[in-house]
Amino acid sequence: MGIISYIKEEIQVVKERDPSIKSNMEVFLYPSFRVILRYRLAHKLYLKKHYFLARWISQRAVRKTGIEIHPGATIGKGLFIDHGSGVIIGETTIIGDNVTLYQGVTLGGTGKEKGKRHPTLQDNVMVSAGAKILGSFTIGENSKIGAGSVVLEEVPPNCTVVGVPGRIVRMGNKKVPRTDMDQVHLPDPVLDDIRKLQEENIRLNRELKRLVKEIRCVEERGEYDEDL
């Protein structure tokens, strides 16, 4: 693919997934657009074992965008990084096509592995703001990782994951994340359980107040049996 065709494709990716973009020229100011172009160049140099030059380009990109992509990472087409500040993508990360990352996302290692140390994200995965995916395992295609989650183990395709540590709360998603960019309204069974406990607590308090009121009424009428 020629550079002009590649730039046109990247412009479409940004415009498709960020409704705030009003013109093609705005895309050239977008951190995601700028850092991915630099990553492509750095990655080619990395594959040719020009490691210093590759890291020099990637480190300059970090300073300009706040997004750190190791030149050794393997990234498919259509990667979109929204806002981007604080995003870190490790050396052995593999990212499929049409993946979306929000600000503060880390695709890192645990510090224990050798060789393949970072996660693999298959096609159409969405990772919400502040989420951390740590380790050399796979996030299946069309899966969605909730904001602030910490994922430490494999996720099958078509799943929604939330929490710390991350847990699967929905399987068999029908919507492809890149066409459904909602990173807020995700199910949370723990929160649902807390709400049920709160409702039960309110019900029990009402029942206790009712019983206390009945006892007081009985006492006032002098009908209270001290032997009870």
N, C-alpha and C positions, 0 to 999 in steps of 0.2 A: 504494500500500500504506500502511495506517495504521501509526502508530508502534507500537501494541501487536502487530500482526501481524508487523511487522519485527523487534521484539525477540524474539518467540517463534521466528522463523526463525533469528535469530542464536544463540539459546540452543541450538537443535538442531544447528547447525553445530559449535559448540564441544563439545557432549557427544558428537557422532558421532566426532570426531577426537582427543579427549583422554580416555583411559580413567581419568585421575586425578579427573575431575569426578564427584562423588557426588550433587550436588543442583543444582537450577536456581538457587538463591540464590548458590552459589559462582561461577556464571558472571558475575555482576555485578561480581565482584572481578577478573576475568580481564583482563589488559592488552589482549589482542586485541579483546575485546568492547567495552571502553571506548574504545579508540582508533578503531575503525571507526565507532562512533556519532558521534564528534566529527568524523571525516573526512567523513561524509555531510553534516553541517551545513556544514562549511567549504567543501566542494565546491559546494554550492548557492550560497553567497555568492560564491565565485570565479567561477562562471558568470554571476552578475549583476554582475561586475566590482567587487565589494566586496573588493578584494584585501587591504587592511590587516586588515579584520575576519577574513577567511578565514585569513590567516597567524597572526593573534593566537590564534585557536582551535587551529590546528595546533601552534603552538609551546608552548602550554600543555599540549597532549596529549603532546608529546615529553617535557616535564619530569616528567609524571606516570607515563608508561609506558616511556620509553626507545625508543619507536617513532616514527620520523619519516616521515610521509606528506605529501607536498606536496599542497595542496588542488587543484592543477590536474590531478593524476593521475586517470585514468579507471579505475574498479574495478567489476567485475561483482558478482553476488551470491555469497555463500558463501565469501568470502575468510577463511582461517583462518591466524592468525599464532601459532605455538606458542612460548611463553616470550616472545619478541619483542625482548628487549634488543638494541639495536644495529641493528635493521632500518631501512633507508633506502629510500624509494620516491620517485624523482624526478618532476619536474613533468609530463613528457610520457609517462610510463609508462602503458601500457594493460594492464589485467589482466582476463582473462575470468572465467568462472564457476568456482566450486569449486576455486580455486587454494590451495595450502598453502605457507606460508613458515615456515622455522625461524629461530632467533635468529642475529643477525650477518649476515643476508642484505642485499646491496646491489643495488638495481636502479637503476643510475646511467648517466651518460654518460662519454665519454672526454675531454671538454673541447674537442673539435674540431668537433663538429656544431653546426648552427644549426637552429632549428625543432624537428622531432621528434628528440630527443637521447637518449631512453631506450628501453629494450626494451619489446616487446609479448609478454605471456605469454598464450597461448590457454587454453582451458578445461582443467581438471583437471591443470595442471602442478604438480609438487612441486619446491621448491628447498630443499635440505638445509642444515644449519647452516654458516654461514660462507662460503657460496658468493657469488660476485660475478658479476653479469651486466652488462656494460658496453657500451653502444652502442645504436643505433637499428635493431635487427633483431628477428626473431620467434623465439620458442621455441614449437614446434608443440604442439598439444594432446596430452595424456596423456604428456608427456615428463617425465623425472626428472633433476634435476641433483644430482650427488653432493656430499657435504660438502667444503667447502674448495675447490671447483672455481672456476676463473676462465674464464667463457665470453665470447668476443669475436666470435663469428660465429653465423650462423643455425643453428638446430637444427630438423630436420624433425619432423613429428608422430611419436609413439610411439617415442621414442628415450631411451636412458640416456646421460648425459654425465658423465665424471669427469676429474680432473686439472687441471694448470696448464701450458699453457693447456688449456681443456676440449676433450676429444675424444670422439666418439661411440663407445661400446663395445658398444652393443646397439641394434638397430633392430627394430621390430615388437613392442613390449611388448604383452602381452595383458592385463595387470592395469592397471586405472585407479589412479593413484597415491593418490587420496583414499580408496580402499578397501584399499590396500596401503601403509601408512605407513612401511615399512622404509626407512630412509635409510642403513643401514650395509652390508648385504650386497649390494653392487653389484659387477659384474664390473670387473676392472682388468687389461687385457692387459699393461701394463708390469710390474706386480707378478708376473703369471704368468711373464713372461720372466725376471725376476730370480730367481724360485724355480727355474726350469729351469736357469739358469746355476749356481746354488748346488748343485743336485743333480749337475750335470755336474762341477763342481769337486770335490765329495766323491768321486765315482767315480774321477776322475783321480788324486787323492791316494792313494786306496786302491791303485790300479794301480801307482803309483810306489813305494809302500812295499813292495808285493809284489815288484817287480823288484829293488829294493835288497836285500831279504832274500835273493833267489835269488843275486845276485852275491856277497854275503858268504858264503853257503854254499859256492859254487864256490871262492872264494878260500881258505876254511878247509880244503877238501879238496885244495888245491894243484892244482886243475884249471884255474885261470884262465890263459888264453892272452894273454900280454902284447902279441902282435901284433894282437889284436882291437881 
